[in-house]
Amino acid sequence: MASVSVDRVWKYYGSTAAVKELALEVADGEFVAVLGPSGCGKSSTLRMLAGLEHISAGEIRFGSKRVNDLPPRDRDIAMVFENYALYPHKTVFDNMANPLKLRGVERSVIEDRVKKAAAILEIGHLLERRPGELSGGQKQRTAIGRAIVREPALFLFDEPIAHLDAKLRAHMRGELKLMQRKLGTTMIYVTHDQMEALSMADRIAVMNDGVLQQVGTPQQIYNHPVNAWVAGFVGEPPINFLDGHLAEVGGRLHFTHGSFQLPLMPEQEEIVRSGYRGDKVRMGVRPDQVTITTEPRSGAFQGRILVTEPIGGDMLVDVSLGGDKVLVKTSPDFEGAMDQPCYLTLDRGRWHLFGNDDGVALF
């Protein structure tokens, strides 16, 4: 196993910077997800770690070893791609054993490692089958097993389950997390799917436009985004944004929207007064942090129901609030109907406020 240190790494393709001064530390045995949209630089980062792309500037270390100039075969890594890359004419056993055979490992050692990996992945009964006889999930387990048998210091995953159907993806998320806990090997997992990152990783590195936006635990990323972009990218259903301004009312700072005013709590007000000089701001509040009723209540502000969307154990309600639309997540027995007045209250300790110009989180 090995820790990973990425120190001020840049990657240029011609004059275009795909990765910009990336700094990231991954502890020995940690599972880190690199999360971001297409074109954000996450796959380029993984390929630089693997040695498949040259580094334009900066340094990468595995443990105490500088690996900038090491070829992939000397980095003690195993990489799993979205494409299975299995040999169609070989059995599952032979596909998994292939990297060890190429190294000249003894047959007894190969059999032992393949059987152990197959047991972890629950594909021991498939070892004599060929890829054409396997389901998509079984093929992906075979590809992962081929990486496991190498017993590398570092696993690199490049969106390995992105093409699977939703049910199988959910199952494989749990399987991969369990596998990582059993092996205790350092893993870096690239994905554009926030559910994969939030459910599997010890920490998440969020990237956008080649720049690392935030690194933290799933709870930190979700509950304390550093800027409006991270808040908007992470979370399903997505966060609501409402533009407004700060106004002092009766000696207290209020977030003022066209349809309501919300007083800041004392600790929120202290943060804003000490670090923000503007008055235009942006509120962020997640759908599950809004309470909706059809009866007026103290401190609530009025909206109008646009549409209700039952989604099994929850109900999503689109609400018109002045010129804005707010999405609310509530219980499935909510009885509001389309075009009916409704009343919203916020969890006052859990909403976010962002600067209007740079989008940096104030709280």
HELIX and SHEET records of a PDB file:
HELIX    1   1 LYS A   42  ALA A   50  1                                   9    
HELIX    2   2 PRO A   72  ASP A   74  5                                   3    
HELIX    3   3 VAL A   92  LEU A  102  1                                  11    
HELIX    4   4 ARG A  107  LEU A  121  1                                  15    
HELIX    5   5 GLY A  124  LEU A  126  5                                   3    
HELIX    6   6 PRO A  131  GLU A  133  5                                   3    
HELIX    7   7 GLY A  136  ILE A  148  1                                  13    
HELIX    8   8 ALA A  166  LEU A  183  1                                  18    
HELIX    9   9 GLN A  194  MET A  200  1                                   7    
HELIX   10  10 PRO A  218  ASN A  223  1                                   6    
HELIX   11  11 ALA A  228  PHE A  233  1                                   6    
HELIX   12  12 PRO A  266  GLY A  275  1                                  10    
HELIX   13  13 PRO A  287  GLN A  289  5                                   3    
SHEET    1   A 4 THR A  16  VAL A  26  0                                        
SHEET    2   A 4 VAL A   4  TYR A  13 -1                                        
SHEET    3   A 4 ALA A  57  PHE A  62 -1                                        
SHEET    4   A 4 LYS A  65  ARG A  66 -1                                        
SHEET    1   B 6 ILE A  77  VAL A  80  0                                        
SHEET    2   B 6 LEU A 154  ASP A 158  1                                        
SHEET    3   B 6 THR A 186  THR A 191  1                                        
SHEET    4   B 6 PHE A  31  LEU A  35  1                                        
SHEET    5   B 6 ARG A 203  ASN A 208  1                                        
SHEET    6   B 6 VAL A 211  GLY A 216 -1                                        
SHEET    1   C 5 GLN A 261  PRO A 263  0                                        
SHEET    2   C 5 ARG A 252  THR A 256 -1                                        
SHEET    3   C 5 ASN A 240  VAL A 249 -1                                        
SHEET    4   C 5 LYS A 280  VAL A 285 -1                                        
SHEET    5   C 5 HIS A 352  GLY A 355 -1                                        
SHEET    1   D 5 VAL A 290  THR A 293  0                                        
SHEET    2   D 5 PRO A 341  LEU A 346 -1                                        
SHEET    3   D 5 PHE A 301  PRO A 310 -1                                        
SHEET    4   D 5 MET A 315  LEU A 321 -1                                        
SHEET    5   D 5 ASP A 324  THR A 330 -1                                        
END                                                                             
